[in-house]
Amino acid sequence: MLNKIFRSFPCFSTVFPKRNFAIDYLQDVEIITRDYYGSLRNILKSFSNHKINLSDIETLKLNRTAKGQKIVVKLTFEKIDDYKFNELLFDLQQRYDEVVIDNDSQIPLVPWYPRNDEDLKTIGLIMEVKEENNQDHPQFKDQEYRKRREEIAKISQQHLIGEPVPYISYTEQEEATWKKIYSILRERVEKVMSQRYLKNLMKIENALGFKYKIPQLRDIDAYLKAETGFRIKATHGILSQREFLNALGHRVFCCTQYIRHHSTPEYTPEPDIVHELVGHVPLFADKEVADLSQEIGILSCGAESKDLSRLGTLYWFTLEFGACKENGLIKGYGAGIASSIGECDNFPKANYEKFDPFIHADRPYPIQTVQPVYMYTESFEEAMQELIIFGKSLQKPFGLYYDFIEKELRATKRVKTHLNNQ
């Protein structure tokens, strides 16, 4: 079994272990004051006078009594030097009834997530393989094929984000498999995929010669960096949902390097380089779709298991099997459609529903058969706005934003992490 094979690989987790952390670059102040017209404005003015930028504001009304109404205002901001902080504290204490600094007892615990490239080195150490439906497929029975898969997987597993993606010297048989399935898919996608997808596919074909050989991930990585800032992390198999989505939050796509079994090029029971490159890469080269992918990834970072699963479902109905309106017609843009002969043939005769994350996040979907329904969006701007609104409904006690300069996820509130359910 492949899961047994990958357990035999050197355990990188001893070299790059996941370690819990606490957000230490933020400070909190809680202020209790009378609730009156302009009370919040006056608090904000104090921070403005001291030239302090806030990352989060939270308000709560206390019970109303005969003495009037009071409110609690919790403000979070990046740490400042002691002198400036003492000046701020003195000012606030002179103005307000009660001021509490850094209440550590109220810092919430959230699942661990990667903050930067150093944390991303821990991604991809554990592979998830579900073989119960694939026992009879030659991809899992052919020992020579599995030996070759192991060779490629060992190379892929060594890759760390930020380093050049290793080259794979593909065999003649593997190149022939690529050419055969690519020629079939190339004809199919013209009929069902959006112009957005087709335009990017043509650009990549011209730049990297998709038609004639299996592209190297190192070349794909360089291409995507130049187009949208997306990066490639070579991986040895199917990652956990949390790790895969978390990486997207950093505009990192975890990508396999092996190719499907030569005897059945029309079908693979698990994602391979055909799915990754023909399906995903053309739209990671599109800024709007790349932004949508990253937004799902950012929402997944620090999300509890239930919300993570819902985000995974939204990923399925968008980046994997999503559709969009184009000149009044519904066309596909999802990778699962573009990389599957069966899905391409099924798409024109299937049912369609308008994408609504609040409805579809809890919708079950088939994995081993073609999709009975595809979710479409009127525009990617609309899909992004709906996703942002949905994100606010998650049981997540903090926000995150991506710093493109430092390549780092920054928190808006103080949290601590735990390593349960990783």
Helices and strands as residue ranges (DSSP letters): H 2-7, G 12-14, E 26-34, H 39-49, E 54-61, E 70-78, H 82-95, E 98-101, G 104-106, E 109-111, H 117-120, H 138-141, H 143-157, H 172-192, H 195-208, H 217-227, E 231-234, H 241-248, E 252-255, H 273-274, I 275-280, H 281-284, H 287-300, H 305-315, I 316-320, E 323-326, E 329-332, H 335-338, H 341-346, G 347-349, E 351-354, H 357-360, E 373-377, H 380-391, E 400-403, E 408-411, E 416-418
